[in-house]
Amino acid sequence: MIPYNCPYYHDSCIKNIKLTYKYGIQAGDGSFSKKCENILIEKYNFKKPLLVTSCTHALEMMAMLLNIKEGDEIIIPSYTFVSTASAFVQFGATIVCVDSKEDDPNIDPNEIIKNITQNTKAICIVHYAGWACDMDQIVKICEDNNIILLEDAAQAINSYYKNKPLGTFGAMSAFSFHETKNINCGEGGLLVINDDKYINRAEIIREKGTNRTSFFKGELSKYEWVDKGSSYLLSDILAAYLYPQLQDIDTIISYRKELWKIYHINMKKLESYNYFKVCYEHNDCIGNYHIFYLLFNSCDKLKEIKNLLKLNDILSTTHYVPLHISKYYKTHFGEISLLNSENFGKNILRLPLYNSLTIEYCNDICNVITSYIKHNFFHIKHSQLNYEYLDMIIKLKSQFWNFSKDSQLKWINKNVNKNDIHILLFEKEKLIGYGLIMKKNCNIVDSIIIDQNYKSKGYGGKLIQYITNYIQYSGFLLCEEKNISFYEKYGWLQNNNLEIIGKDVRDNLYKMSYKLIQNNIMYNI
């Protein structure tokens, strides 16, 4: 099984956690917290980075620092995670959801302009998949209208717009170190303060509403309760886990970029088949390659490919339900229509992308999608074969063998193992070709058949070519003499890569195959 996500793990993580016991500080603001914050200042020029318990809590702190109250309007993209809204709603804000751009899930600046009112307190943008919004235009909108700019940069660590780090454009920004992100500490976040006037109060809010941070700096003899606040401080144990990842973030993202490029090159070749459009690198941006997604032309096509991947032990996933169509939003803020956001909500499918995903597996995922879309093929392990496909196979085989369905099922149950591979060829959702690769000491290709109504139309050649490409070895061809010219036509006998074996030695060949042709193929046709 290829999972959708595997959290990144660095060899030094556990060693660092043990050091927190040695140092005697495991609560927040310990030595590893300070090391993390120093890297963030040096690498990204963040004015004041504060490690917190989650990106959601960083957003809540923003709301508290802005003294958000009932009647204040916050403009956000509808296509985002719920925390972008809920962090402000709990302090009484009215959420104004606006649409994404047509070809990009990021917020549309023109839609921001349309929704500004005298009650607009702030605009909180989201850099989807680590690609920057149109920052020049958005910054100007905020300046022209005297509105505070906030960045929900949950997915955007180590991303840049015109060589300036994301998270440094707004008065404040929030990052996530959740296990799904490029670097993580399981659950964690970061509040970045870029405006001096918020720094002192941010430290107080993070420390339960006390001036405890000033006390530890030696500025006070005692600390006390001075403001609203909560327990937002990240444990130094989690900071210790995060620290080596921050040190190696360029290497981490370099490998993600390599995987992203493999997807992009392969999936771009399939756009002409009208299944989907492929995500792209944005102009003036350096991304962190957080997500690779396909934008499908319809929900049916998305489900088709999602199910195909699942049948091949590959997990993919959709993404957000746009906030404006959620039950809570419609109940409290009314019903609106945002067509682009709705399109992304229905038709985005994300493919696996993480550092423990091998290049080989990444190519395998591409091959599964390519084979199905380009050639109407897919291959599936017997253990994953459902009854619908099994019934199709039996009906197709019944054109050639006069055995009952029960007899065929008995043969399959007796002879086909869980790791054997079924090759299926479709034409307009109809199964028209089939092959079976039996994974024994050697690969035995069995039962290659084409629907009687599709013979002499090139489908047999396509099926043969797919199987040879899938296995990529030389081997033995078991066939009738009259069919030799057919296999010669499709190159099966070129360079002496196949030996012709008559039908009369079939039984002996099966018995001898383990010794004679280990690591090769036996074709039984």
Secondary structure, DSSP 4 states (H G I P E B T S, - for coil): -B-S------THHHHHHHHHHHHT--SBSSHHHHHHHHHHHHHH--SEEEEES-HHHHHHHHHHHTT--TT-EEEEESSS-THHHHHHHTTTPEEEEEPEETTEEEEPHHHHHHT--TTEEEEEEE-GGG----HHHHHHHHHHHT-EEEEE-TT-TT-EETTEETTSSSSEEEEE--TTSSS--SS-EEEEE-SGGGHHHHHHHHBTTB-HHHHHTTS-SS--B-S---B-BPBHHHHHHHHHHHHTHHHHHHHHHHHHHHHHHHHHTTGGGSSEEE--PPTTEE------EEEESSHHHHHHHHHHHHHTTB--B--PPPGGGSHHHHHHH-----HHHHHHHHHEEEPP--TTS-HHHHHHHHHHHHHHHHHSEEEEEGGG--HHHHHHHHHHHTTT----HHHHHHHHHHH--TT-EEEEEEETTEEEEEEEEEESSSEEEEEEEE-GGGTTTTHHHHHHHHHHHHH---EEEE--GGGHHHHHHTTTTGGG-EEEE-GGGHHHHHHHHHHH-TTSEEEE-
